[in-house]
């Protein structure tokens, strides 16, 4: 049977995150049946290595984004190449391809 992939997210405060998500519609529900999101609470700084803040939201680093996309399907790997070009451009380097 095909199953939806489980996405894992780290937060320093699960309660606040769930409150913010429940303010949207539809609210989220905790379940062990067909769960597709896993929330983990940690204050370990390595989980948040090189995070970026923009407009009050925290985002994964471009390198983490690249690594996650490269470990997925063809379409995601193609997107990862775009992320790689943006990383190189931001660093003032040019893409060798």
C-alpha positions as CSV (number, residue, x, y, z in Angstrom):
1,X,0.0,0.0,0.0
2,X,1.4,3.4,-0.9
3,X,1.9,5.8,2.0
4,X,2.5,9.5,2.1
5,X,5.9,10.5,3.3
6,X,6.2,11.8,6.8
7,X,7.8,15.3,7.1
8,X,9.7,16.0,10.2
9,X,10.0,19.5,11.7
10,X,11.9,20.8,14.7
11,X,10.7,23.6,17.0
12,X,11.8,25.0,20.3
13,X,8.1,25.3,21.4
14,X,5.6,22.7,20.1
15,X,2.7,24.2,22.1
16,X,3.1,27.7,20.5
17,X,3.5,26.1,17.0
18,X,0.4,24.0,17.4
19,X,-1.5,27.0,18.6
20,X,-0.4,29.0,15.6
21,X,-1.3,26.1,13.2
22,X,-4.7,25.7,14.9
23,X,-5.5,29.4,14.3
24,X,-5.7,28.4,10.6
25,X,-8.4,26.3,9.1
26,X,-8.7,23.4,9.3
27,X,-7.0,22.8,12.7
28,X,-4.5,20.1,13.0
29,X,-5.1,16.9,15.0
30,X,-2.7,14.6,16.7
31,X,-3.0,11.0,15.5
32,X,-0.9,7.9,15.1
33,X,-3.0,6.7,12.1
34,X,-1.8,8.0,8.7
35,X,0.2,10.8,10.3
36,X,2.2,12.8,7.7
37,X,3.9,15.3,10.0
38,X,6.2,14.7,12.9
39,X,7.0,17.6,15.3
40,X,10.0,17.4,17.5
41,X,10.8,19.9,20.3
42,X,14.5,20.6,21.0
43,X,16.7,23.5,22.1
44,X,19.8,21.8,20.6
45,X,21.4,24.5,18.4
46,X,22.6,21.9,15.8
47,X,19.0,21.3,14.7
48,X,18.8,25.0,13.8
49,X,22.3,25.4,12.2
50,X,22.5,28.4,9.9
51,X,18.8,29.2,10.0
52,X,17.6,32.4,8.2
53,X,15.0,34.9,9.4
54,X,12.9,36.8,7.0
55,X,9.7,38.8,7.7
56,X,9.5,37.3,11.2
57,X,9.6,33.7,10.0
58,X,12.5,31.3,10.5
59,X,13.7,29.2,7.5
60,X,16.1,26.4,6.9
61,X,19.5,27.3,5.6
62,X,20.0,27.1,1.8
63,X,22.5,24.3,2.3
64,X,20.1,22.2,4.3
65,X,17.4,22.9,1.7
66,X,19.8,21.8,-1.0
67,X,20.7,18.5,0.8
68,X,17.1,17.7,1.5
69,X,16.1,18.3,-2.1
70,X,19.0,16.2,-3.5
71,X,17.9,13.2,-1.4
72,X,14.5,13.2,-3.1
73,X,13.0,12.5,-6.6
74,X,14.2,13.9,-10.0
75,X,12.0,17.0,-9.8
76,X,13.4,17.9,-6.4
77,X,17.0,17.3,-7.5
78,X,16.4,19.7,-10.4
79,X,15.1,22.3,-7.9
80,X,18.2,21.6,-5.8
81,X,20.4,22.6,-8.7
82,X,18.6,26.0,-8.7
83,X,19.3,26.3,-5.0
84,X,23.0,25.5,-5.6
85,X,23.3,28.2,-8.2
86,X,21.7,30.7,-5.7
87,X,24.2,29.6,-3.0
88,X,27.1,30.0,-5.3
89,X,25.8,33.4,-6.5
90,X,25.4,34.6,-2.9
91,X,28.9,33.6,-2.2
92,X,30.2,35.5,-5.2
93,X,31.2,32.3,-7.0
94,X,30.1,31.1,-10.4
95,X,28.6,27.7,-11.3
96,X,31.1,25.5,-13.1
97,X,28.5,23.9,-15.4
